[in-house]
């Protein structure tokens, strides 16, 4: 008995799951009879590269295919021979076991010089082509560059970076992607109906998620479940093959955390343990959901493109949950549970690390974040208050405000309101931003004083700095959060800060900071009298917000 993935291998373009952008081009080439001499199919495993290569070989050699249709008839002798693997003119080579130059010469180059025995084209499908040796690639290069008119090469690889550029440049390249959950479920549902089985759709979605976008893996998992089940597959039988997990419980746990309900969260974890849920699998799902929420907060387009699909019902719950969370909170949760997952062990009280994380996150969410951030800032101060540095023969004292003592006790405000705020408006009110920043972090206000708000698109503010160390300072997580908090307070919307370096930037200090009265009118004279050391002092003062006291 053949396995499910072999039994239900696609035999035409319509049956190939996903990869629509690739199928469209190949079908058009077949219809217009504009066949290339070499193709490169690259992408992860189990997403249809070899399958699509076989369908393409079948289509261009089909004796009864109509000109306006790209799909092969699957009834003529050529199609039948290719389907069962007996076609002499479709040659499949596993490069992993034929890596040497001699194999290339004997199996490919020599054979390519002979006209097809029956078919119109002689097709060479070379799987895992990146495994060929350098000498083998060199031997293959000439025949791929100028093959006979009746020869077509289809190179398949999971590691395209190992294929020489000289080979890639002579091929039509197609990049395959992982298959979406919805497409995997459709294919599994088709198999279930063909096998006359009964299974809940949620189990199929769980199989699809667990296969992580690899169609063959999903079909293999389904085959294992079918092997131990009858005509009706239960969740208990499915759980023998795939680790049990429940995304609804993941959503419930996140809700408990948002509501600071540590008790309900801990009870939920222990209930899952009692029901035989694999804790690592549950944490994987939890991190995956949090990642999806993070991507959605950053950009809805990122969530649609990069995050795993969860089905219509679950997507509605995710969207509702997203409205109750801020990006900062999501990031804290992700970092915490990644750490817990790595520390998880199967010995004494397995769930204890998760319980501790729930308790800590519930408590931490009730504490103001600003004092913590400012204490971190104070730990990175280079010059403490009233610290004296002896330069040349004159003592010069720098006074830097104690950042920790000026910590604002108000919690960070994060909102997700749409607004028509423009970059010009932000520039006009930049002094207001500097003034508010100065109340929390004096040195940061001087750094922002010499930056330029460059652009503002999709709630992302781009700040340009002349020096890399300024950019790096603003890019620190705690500093960035502080800036975003102040922007949120002033403009009433969530604004993401991005810092870049522009060495050609002309630094012009803002008046809100630069025109503050000095403790001594003779400060410029003192600094200039120190020569090179005075120049260094001047840079330090501008960077960290100091002033000459004596």
Protein Blocks (a to p, Z undefined) as FASTA:
>chain_A
ZZfklmmgcfbfklpggjklmmmmmmmmmmnopacfbdcdeddehiopmmmmmmmmmmmm
pmkbcfkbmbdfklamklmmmmnopafklccddfklmmbfklmmmmmmmmmmpccfklmb
dcdddehkllpcfklmmmmmmmmmmgcfkbccddddfblmlpcfklmmmpccdddddddf
klmmmmmmmmmmmnopacdfklmmmmmmmnnopaklmmmmmmmmmmmmcfbdcfklmmmm
pccddfklmmmmmmmmmnopaklmmmmmmmmmmnopafklmmmmmmmmmmmmmmmmmomk
lmmmmmccebjklmmmmmmmmmmpcfklmmmmmmmmmmmmmmpccbehkllmmmmmmmmm
mmmmmpcfklmmmmmmmmmpfbdghiacdehjbccddddddfklmpcfbdcddddddcfb
dfklmmmmmmmmmmmmmmmommlmmmmmmgccfbdcehiacdddfbfklmmmmmpmklmm
mmmmmmmmmnopacdddddddfkbccdddfklmmpccfbfklmmmmmmnommmmmmmmmm
mmnopacfZZ
